[in-house]
Each structure stands twice: as C-alpha cells, then as structure tokens.
Amino acid sequence: MREDRPKDPVLAPCAAVSNIFTDTAHMFQSVLIVCHANVCRSPVAEMLFRAHSARMVNKHARRGIEFGSAGLFAQEGRAIDTTMSRLLMERDVDSSGHAARQLDRAMARAVDLILVPERKHITAIEEMEPVTRGKVHLLGKWEDSEVIDPYGRHESAYRESFGLIERLVQGWLNKIW
C-alpha cells in the first residue's frame, strides 16, 4: 500500500499481496451501495461513484470499478426519488434509467465491498448473509458519520444528504482508487 494512506482493516485484503500490488487499484472490482428502499441514498451514491470514477478511469487509464445499488426493503422497479433526481441533474448526472432492486443473499455475496448509509444496515445485511461480515461498511466510515434518510422531508434535508453523500463518495474513491 502507498504510505500516504492510513492502514485500515477495510484495506487489509491487499496486505497479503502487497508485494504484487503497490496500491489499492486492484482490490475492489465491485461495490454495492445499499440503503432502505433504493430510491434516495444508495442510487445517488451509485451514480456519483460512477460519474466520479469515470473521470478517474479516463485520467489514470485504469480499469473501472463496477458500482451498483440495492435496498433492504426495495419495491422492485421503482424510480429514484424526484428530488434526488433533480439534484443529480444539477451535477449533470442522469438518473432516468434507475430501477430499485431488492438486495438478496447472492447479490451480497457477489460483490467485493458493500457500503451503507446507516449502522443499522450493516447489522441487517450481516444477519441476512453472515459471509458478508467484514465487507460491509458505512459510507461515512472515514468521517464516522451516517447519512440520514431524507425521504419525505423538506428539500433542505435532501440537499444536506446529497452533499454529504457526494463528499463521502469522494472520500471512498480516494481510498480505493
């Protein structure tokens, strides 16, 4: 690992092969972001990860990481919340193709890293699929913060959550890229 990055258990999978990989670029091939319904926080994080990582792929000529999202209690096929969609459009990110997905055990097992907005989601996922222990982390891990669900609240709550998600996504990309 690069010396300017702090040692952390999330980044530990790379330690065993540190003589092969000098950074974390090959550690995570797939990341799943999971929230309650997959219509607010997780799709925003997914789309921001994709948008920011696409720029990084072009800049660094590396293979990209696959990002997806799902919900613990999703209604399959539901569109992203209209306020979050509008906030994404303000960043030139199109969310029109989003359809909510229900998290299942196979999906949880298949990815390298699962990020969640609240601590209670870590517990729920690890109880649903125990083999995910150790690969489920807070989106706000680096700031020890949770992203409160803005669904049904005033637009200011949406903007606050959106801004926090954007900052946390950038923090993760700085760690895993």
C-alpha positions in Angstrom: 0.0 0.0 0.0 1.1 3.6 -0.5 2.5 5.1 2.6 0.3 8.2 2.4 -2.8 6.1 3.0 -3.6 5.0 6.6 -3.6 1.3 7.4 -7.2 0.2 7.9 -9.0 -3.1 8.1 -11.1 -2.3 5.1 -7.9 -2.1 3.0 -6.4 -5.3 4.6 -7.3 -7.7 1.7 -4.4 -6.0 -0.2 -1.9 -6.6 2.6 -1.4 -10.3 1.8 -0.4 -9.5 -1.7 1.3 -6.1 -1.1 4.4 -7.3 -2.9 2.2 -7.7 -6.1 0.0 -4.7 -5.8 1.6 -1.4 -4.8 -1.8 0.3 -4.3 -5.4 -0.4 -3.9 -6.4 -0.1 -7.6 -7.0 -3.9 -7.9 -8.6 -4.6 -4.5 -12.2 -3.8 -5.3 -13.7 -4.8 -8.6 -17.3 -4.4 -7.5 -19.0 -2.1 -4.9 -22.7 -2.3 -3.9 -24.4 0.6 -2.1 -27.4 -0.5 0.0 -30.0 1.6 1.8 -33.6 1.1 2.9 -35.6 1.4 -0.4 -33.0 2.1 -3.1 -34.7 5.3 -4.2 -32.7 8.0 -2.4 -29.3 7.5 -0.8 -28.0 4.3 -2.5 -28.8 5.3 -6.1 -27.4 8.8 -5.6 -24.2 7.2 -4.2 -24.0 4.7 -7.0 -24.4 7.4 -9.7 -21.9 9.7 -8.1 -19.4 6.9 -7.8 -19.9 6.1 -11.4 -19.6 9.7 -12.5 -16.5 10.5 -10.5 -14.8 7.1 -11.2 -15.4 7.5 -15.0 -13.3 10.7 -14.8 -10.7 8.9 -12.9 -10.6 6.0 -15.4 -10.0 8.4 -18.2 -7.4 10.4 -16.2 -5.4 7.3 -14.9 -6.1 4.9 -17.8 -7.2 2.1 -15.3 -10.0 -0.4 -15.5 -13.0 0.9 -13.7 -14.8 -0.5 -10.7 -18.4 -1.7 -11.1 -20.9 0.1 -8.9 -24.4 -0.9 -8.2 -27.1 -0.3 -5.6 -30.0 -2.1 -3.9 -32.4 -1.7 -1.0 -33.1 -3.9 2.0 -36.9 -3.2 1.5 -37.0 -2.1 -2.1 -40.1 -2.2 -4.3 -38.5 -3.6 -7.5 -38.5 -1.2 -10.4 -39.4 1.9 -8.5 -37.7 5.1 -9.9 -35.4 7.3 -8.0 -37.0 10.0 -5.8 -37.8 13.0 -7.9 -35.9 15.5 -5.6 -32.7 13.3 -5.7 -33.1 13.0 -9.5 -33.2 16.8 -9.8 -30.2 17.2 -7.5 -28.3 14.7 -9.7 -29.3 16.6 -12.8 -27.7 19.7 -11.2 -24.4 17.8 -11.4 -25.2 16.6 -15.0 -25.8 13.1 -13.8 -28.8 11.4 -15.5 -30.8 9.1 -13.2 -33.6 8.2 -15.6 -32.6 4.6 -16.0 -32.6 3.8 -12.3 -35.0 1.0 -11.1 -34.9 0.0 -7.5 -33.6 -3.5 -6.7 -34.2 -5.7 -3.7 -31.0 -6.9 -2.0 -30.7 -10.7 -1.9 -28.1 -13.0 -0.5 -26.5 -13.8 -3.8 -26.1 -10.2 -4.6 -24.5 -9.5 -1.2 -22.0 -12.4 -1.7 -21.1 -11.5 -5.2 -19.6 -8.0 -4.6 -16.2 -7.1 -3.0 -17.5 -4.2 -0.9 -20.9 -3.1 0.4 -21.4 0.5 1.6 -24.4 1.6 3.7 -25.6 5.0 4.9 -26.5 3.8 8.5 -25.0 1.4 11.0 -28.3 -0.5 11.3 -27.9 -1.5 7.7 -24.6 -3.2 8.5 -26.3 -5.4 11.1 -29.3 -6.2 8.8 -27.0 -7.3 5.9 -24.7 -9.3 8.1 -27.7 -11.1 9.7 -29.2 -11.8 6.2 -25.9 -13.1 4.8 -23.3 -13.8 7.5 -20.4 -14.3 4.9 -20.6 -10.5 4.3 -19.0 -9.8 7.7 -16.0 -7.6 7.1 -17.0 -6.3 3.8 -20.0 -4.2 4.8 -19.0 -0.7 5.9 -20.5 2.7 6.5 -20.4 5.1 3.5 -19.4 7.6 6.2 -16.6 5.4 7.6 -13.8 7.9 7.1 -15.8 10.6 8.9 -17.6 8.2 11.3 -20.9 9.6 10.1 -24.3 8.3 9.0 -26.4 9.7 6.1 -29.9 10.3 7.4 -32.8 9.3 5.1 -34.3 12.5 3.6 -37.2 10.7 2.1 -40.4 12.7 2.6 -38.7 15.6 4.3 -38.1 19.2 3.2 -35.8 19.8 0.3 -33.1 21.1 2.6 -32.8 17.6 4.1 -32.3 16.2 0.6 -29.6 18.8 -0.2 -27.9 18.0 3.1 -27.9 14.3 2.5 -26.9 14.8 -1.1 -23.9 17.0 -0.2 -22.8 14.5 2.4 -23.1 11.6 0.1 -21.0 13.4 -2.6 -18.3 14.2 -0.1 -18.3 10.6 1.3 -18.1 9.1 -2.2 -15.1 11.2 -3.0 -13.5 10.0 0.3 -14.0 6.4 -0.7 -12.7 7.0 -4.2 -9.6 8.5 -2.7 -9.1 5.3 -0.6 -10.0 2.6 -3.2 -8.7 4.2 -6.3 
